[in-house]
Amino acid sequence: MALEYLTFYQGNLATGFDYIYAKKVENHAFYINAPASLDATIMDITAESFDFSQENQRNILTDKDLRQFSSVWQNITFQWPNIERQLELIIADWQPEYQQQSPGPVKEWGLTVKRDNEEKPYQIIGYNDYPENFSQFVQWLNSYAGGKLR
């Protein structure tokens, strides 16, 4: 059961949403960390054109939708097997929904995971409630943004 892609978002309508995309395409894999401050368009990770690699650099710089991510993507080809393993370990006990009523702005988050043996992606969503190891998950995902795990 190989990981094809994942998307993760968190935030709210007042502050905006941080997005993380990771995808394996043929012989390479990439990671994009798009903070709310980037004010980037939400992308469809399943689109064939959503492909980041050195070989695709010209297209990244000329395509208006891809260009917004030109400075925030990482090549994670060599880390992909480890990402698959870590992701499965971290989210193994996660439920499909986490919801809690609380005063103040809603803190929303979501994770979509697509594996090659599944017809539809697996989605987990949350509003003001989180799995026990959520902060570990966010820290792990964000660690790729600085290339720390290269």
ZIQUI-V565557 format. One line per field, one symbol per residue. ss: DSSP state (H for helix, E for strand, C for the rest). burial: # if it has 24 or more other ideal C-beta (glycine too) atoms within 12 Angstrom, else .. A space follows every 10 residues. Layout:
BEGIN
ss: ???
burial: ???
END
This chain:
BEGIN
ss: CCEEEEEEEE EECCCEEEEE EEEEECCEEE EEEECHHHCC CCCCCCCCCC CCCHHHHHHH HHCHHHHCCC CCEEECCCCH HHHHHHHHHH HCCCCCEEEC CCCCCCCEEE EEEEECCCCC CEEEEEECCC CCCHHHHHHH HHHHHHCCCC
burial: ..######## #.....#### #####...## ####...#.# .##.#....# ###..#...# .....#.##. .######.## ..##.##..# #..#...... ......#### ####...... .#.###...# ...#..##.# ##.##.....
END
